[in-house]
Amino acid sequence: MKAIVWSKDMCPFCDKAKSLLKLKGIEFEERNISKDWTKEQLLEAVPTARTVPQIFLGEEYVGGFTELKQRLQ
């Protein structure tokens, strides 16, 4: 299973989410809206997104860091 993490620079919860995925041995692709991706692309993937991170595990939308942490416990 591979994860996708929509993130931006200077985002502590994005960093926590990426650290947790690394800890659990889950590969992820980071989609940083400060660099290579746009907010518009994020909103195409998650129309209700108001914050980052926005996380997918495989094809399934999980939510933010808190939801990811609950899911992986």
N, C-alpha and C positions, 0 to 999 in steps of 0.2 A: 504494500500500500504506500502511495506517495501522497504527501500533503501539499497544499498550496497555501502560502501565507501572504495575504495582501498587507503591506506594511508601509511605513514612511520613516524617514530619518528622525532621530531624537524621540523615539517612541518607546518608553520603558516596557509597556505591555507587549509590544512587538518583540522586543528582546527576550522577555520572559517566555513568550510562546515558542520562539525559535530554540531557546535553551532547553525547554521541556521536550520538544520534539527530538532534539539531539540526544538528550538523556535517555529517551525511550527507544532510540535507534530507528526513528522514523525519518526517511528521506523527505526533504521538502524543497519546493521551488519558491523562492521569495519573489514577490511581485511588488516592487517598491514604487509607490506613486510619487516619491520625491525625485526619482531618477528615470527609469526606463518605461514606466507605465503611467497612465493618466487616471484622474478621478473618474472620468467618464467610463473608462474600461472597468474600473472597480464597480461602478454603479450598474454596468451591464451584467456583471457577474452576480452582484448582490444589490438589487434595486433599493433595499431598505437600509443600506449601510450609512451610518452617520459617524462612525469611528473606525479606527484600525487598532489592532489587527482584525481581519476577517479571514476565517480559516476554513478550508475544506480538507476532509480526510477522504482520499479517493475522490469519488464523484459526489460525496455527501457534504452538504453545508453544515458546519458545526456551530459557527458563531465567533465570539471573541475568545480572549485568553481564559476567562473564567469558565466558559462552556467547554473549552478544550481540556482544561485541568480536570473538570468533573468527568468528562468522557474517558480520560486516560487513567483515572484512579482505579 
